[in-house]
């Protein structure tokens, strides 16, 4: 395996991170608003929205990702294996992102067909862009400390995307659409598509692939798949990734329902009014007079700001104690601040915001580590088998991500329907439906996180093994 200097410049780290910022303008929108868009803006029945998200998402997870991974690992160009995919998909991904959140004037059957087609294309293009992008982190450098560093840059960028989508997007949708959410979301997605396309092109230009497999390391798809099946850390990371994104999609997609149907609006208004006055004094006026959208945005803002602080601690802790130990410890602590939502009354706005901040801080420490651990699994596979199959390992993890997103988003609409939720109800929701919205941000999303913590007790790549793998692979590459 050929290797050149693996010290990364700040320019390259920032350039790489912009690719995830772009991807998360799409991903965070899917996770936060897809269920709400389908039921309360686009006008689908909850059961139909559930079916579309589950069926299309499952096909994408098990069909698109393995195919893209196998193709990307076997790509070859003067730009490398993975960077060309980022270039080729930048513009199509932006176009389809807008189409998927548009509301054409079709009858109900036409709307279902349109939703299926656009959601399928969106997931296909997202896989074709983000999977090679993720695999790129495994070949930019073989230095694990540099990999921890680039993961921290990357996930600060993710937090900026998440901050915009979860804090500003709903108020801006209402503001630019003058109350028409269908028009507002289409306008906002158009601007996000343009910005995201430019960022992906910057990622392509500013990054390099340094870990280049030798010719004799080439393998068949069958050999790669057999290596995966025998790779115990990979199996654990696949399940862990799925569980993580089930929880993220479930709670992320439920907060907007939680604010609209559970939290006491007058109490929320009195709590956020001083904050809105400060924002208004510096020219931030698009929150308007809607306390639900304003409170929803500020609630997410608190969590994300403290997530970024947590991300800042991640590299130092992981370098000292190992990724596995830090990930497991702080995933558990952050889950406690999800469970506690089950005990808050609708008027306990201060406690609700405070718990979100603490959850965000402790969960933020884990965010860069998940993908850095997956890159370590690619190294582990090469260390064990003397063959590197970066993209197919990442594609398997993207299966977990897409499957988790699919299951979590589908559970949001399914559970709401089970508890009797009525979209855009003029008479309000039943007591049972309101209970469902509370459980969707507390007990239900806590379960997959806790199972994930338990799985890490069987994950063998600890700090000592990380150092051993890095040292031995460097010796092989230098030879």
Secondary structure in CASP SS format (residue, H / E / C, confidence):
PFRMAT SS
TARGET T0000
AUTHOR 0000-0000-0000
METHOD secondary structure of the structure
MODEL  1
X C 1.00
X E 1.00
X C 1.00
X C 1.00
X C 1.00
X C 1.00
X C 1.00
X C 1.00
X C 1.00
X H 1.00
X H 1.00
X H 1.00
X H 1.00
X H 1.00
X H 1.00
X H 1.00
X H 1.00
X H 1.00
X H 1.00
X H 1.00
X H 1.00
X H 1.00
X H 1.00
X H 1.00
X H 1.00
X H 1.00
X H 1.00
X H 1.00
X H 1.00
X H 1.00
X H 1.00
X H 1.00
X H 1.00
X H 1.00
X H 1.00
X H 1.00
X H 1.00
X H 1.00
X H 1.00
X H 1.00
X H 1.00
X C 1.00
X C 1.00
X C 1.00
X C 1.00
X H 1.00
X H 1.00
X H 1.00
X H 1.00
X H 1.00
X H 1.00
X H 1.00
X H 1.00
X H 1.00
X H 1.00
X H 1.00
X H 1.00
X H 1.00
X H 1.00
X H 1.00
X H 1.00
X H 1.00
X H 1.00
X H 1.00
X H 1.00
X H 1.00
X H 1.00
X H 1.00
X H 1.00
X H 1.00
X H 1.00
X H 1.00
X H 1.00
X C 1.00
X C 1.00
X C 1.00
X C 1.00
X C 1.00
X C 1.00
X C 1.00
X C 1.00
X C 1.00
X H 1.00
X H 1.00
X H 1.00
X H 1.00
X H 1.00
X H 1.00
X H 1.00
X H 1.00
X H 1.00
X H 1.00
X H 1.00
X H 1.00
X H 1.00
X H 1.00
X H 1.00
X H 1.00
X H 1.00
X H 1.00
X C 1.00
X C 1.00
X C 1.00
X C 1.00
X C 1.00
X C 1.00
X C 1.00
X H 1.00
X H 1.00
X H 1.00
X H 1.00
X H 1.00
X H 1.00
X H 1.00
X H 1.00
X H 1.00
X H 1.00
X H 1.00
X H 1.00
X H 1.00
X H 1.00
X H 1.00
X H 1.00
X H 1.00
X H 1.00
X H 1.00
X H 1.00
X H 1.00
X H 1.00
X H 1.00
X H 1.00
X H 1.00
X H 1.00
X H 1.00
X H 1.00
X H 1.00
X H 1.00
X H 1.00
X H 1.00
X H 1.00
X C 1.00
X C 1.00
X C 1.00
X H 1.00
X H 1.00
X H 1.00
X H 1.00
X H 1.00
X H 1.00
X H 1.00
X H 1.00
X H 1.00
X H 1.00
X H 1.00
X H 1.00
X H 1.00
X H 1.00
X H 1.00
X H 1.00
X H 1.00
X H 1.00
X H 1.00
X H 1.00
X H 1.00
X H 1.00
X H 1.00
X H 1.00
X H 1.00
X H 1.00
X H 1.00
X H 1.00
X H 1.00
X H 1.00
X H 1.00
X H 1.00
X H 1.00
X C 1.00
X C 1.00
X C 1.00
X C 1.00
X H 1.00
X H 1.00
X H 1.00
X H 1.00
X H 1.00
X H 1.00
X H 1.00
X H 1.00
X H 1.00
X H 1.00
X H 1.00
X H 1.00
X H 1.00
X H 1.00
X H 1.00
X H 1.00
X H 1.00
X H 1.00
X H 1.00
X H 1.00
X H 1.00
X H 1.00
X H 1.00
X H 1.00
X H 1.00
X H 1.00
X C 1.00
X C 1.00
X C 1.00
X C 1.00
X C 1.00
X E 1.00
X C 1.00
X C 1.00
X H 1.00
X H 1.00
X H 1.00
X C 1.00
X C 1.00
X C 1.00
X H 1.00
X H 1.00
X H 1.00
X H 1.00
X H 1.00
X H 1.00
X H 1.00
X H 1.00
X H 1.00
X C 1.00
X C 1.00
X H 1.00
X H 1.00
X H 1.00
X H 1.00
X H 1.00
X H 1.00
X H 1.00
X H 1.00
X H 1.00
X H 1.00
X H 1.00
X H 1.00
X H 1.00
X H 1.00
X H 1.00
X H 1.00
X H 1.00
X H 1.00
X H 1.00
X H 1.00
X H 1.00
X H 1.00
X H 1.00
X H 1.00
X H 1.00
X H 1.00
X H 1.00
X H 1.00
X H 1.00
X H 1.00
X C 1.00
X C 1.00
X C 1.00
X H 1.00
X H 1.00
X H 1.00
X H 1.00
X H 1.00
X H 1.00
X H 1.00
X H 1.00
X H 1.00
X H 1.00
X H 1.00
X H 1.00
X H 1.00
X H 1.00
X H 1.00
X H 1.00
X H 1.00
X C 1.00
X C 1.00
X C 1.00
X C 1.00
X C 1.00
X C 1.00
X C 1.00
X C 1.00
X C 1.00
X H 1.00
X H 1.00
X H 1.00
X H 1.00
X H 1.00
X H 1.00
X H 1.00
X H 1.00
X H 1.00
X H 1.00
X H 1.00
X H 1.00
X H 1.00
X H 1.00
X H 1.00
X H 1.00
X H 1.00
X H 1.00
X H 1.00
X H 1.00
X H 1.00
X H 1.00
X H 1.00
X H 1.00
X H 1.00
X H 1.00
X H 1.00
X H 1.00
X H 1.00
X H 1.00
X H 1.00
X C 1.00
X H 1.00
X H 1.00
X H 1.00
X H 1.00
X H 1.00
X H 1.00
X H 1.00
X H 1.00
X H 1.00
X H 1.00
X H 1.00
X H 1.00
X H 1.00
X H 1.00
X H 1.00
X H 1.00
X H 1.00
X H 1.00
X H 1.00
X H 1.00
X H 1.00
X C 1.00
X C 1.00
X C 1.00
X C 1.00
X C 1.00
X H 1.00
X H 1.00
X H 1.00
X H 1.00
X H 1.00
X H 1.00
X H 1.00
X H 1.00
X H 1.00
X H 1.00
X H 1.00
X H 1.00
X H 1.00
X H 1.00
X H 1.00
X H 1.00
X H 1.00
X H 1.00
X H 1.00
X H 1.00
X H 1.00
X H 1.00
X H 1.00
X H 1.00
X H 1.00
X H 1.00
X H 1.00
X H 1.00
X H 1.00
X H 1.00
X H 1.00
X H 1.00
X H 1.00
X H 1.00
X H 1.00
X H 1.00
X H 1.00
X C 1.00
X C 1.00
X C 1.00
X C 1.00
X H 1.00
X H 1.00
X H 1.00
X H 1.00
X H 1.00
X H 1.00
X H 1.00
X H 1.00
X H 1.00
X H 1.00
X H 1.00
X H 1.00
X H 1.00
X H 1.00
X H 1.00
X H 1.00
X H 1.00
X H 1.00
X H 1.00
X H 1.00
X H 1.00
X H 1.00
X H 1.00
X H 1.00
X H 1.00
X H 1.00
X H 1.00
X H 1.00
X H 1.00
X C 1.00
X C 1.00
X C 1.00
X C 1.00
X C 1.00
X C 1.00
X C 1.00
X C 1.00
X C 1.00
X C 1.00
X C 1.00
X C 1.00
X H 1.00
X H 1.00
X H 1.00
X H 1.00
X H 1.00
X H 1.00
X H 1.00
X H 1.00
X H 1.00
X C 1.00
X C 1.00
X C 1.00
X H 1.00
X H 1.00
X H 1.00
X H 1.00
X H 1.00
X H 1.00
X H 1.00
X H 1.00
X H 1.00
X H 1.00
X H 1.00
X H 1.00
X H 1.00
X H 1.00
X H 1.00
X H 1.00
X C 1.00
X C 1.00
X C 1.00
X C 1.00
X H 1.00
X H 1.00
X H 1.00
X H 1.00
X H 1.00
X H 1.00
X H 1.00
X H 1.00
X H 1.00
X H 1.00
X H 1.00
X H 1.00
X H 1.00
X H 1.00
X H 1.00
X H 1.00
X C 1.00
END
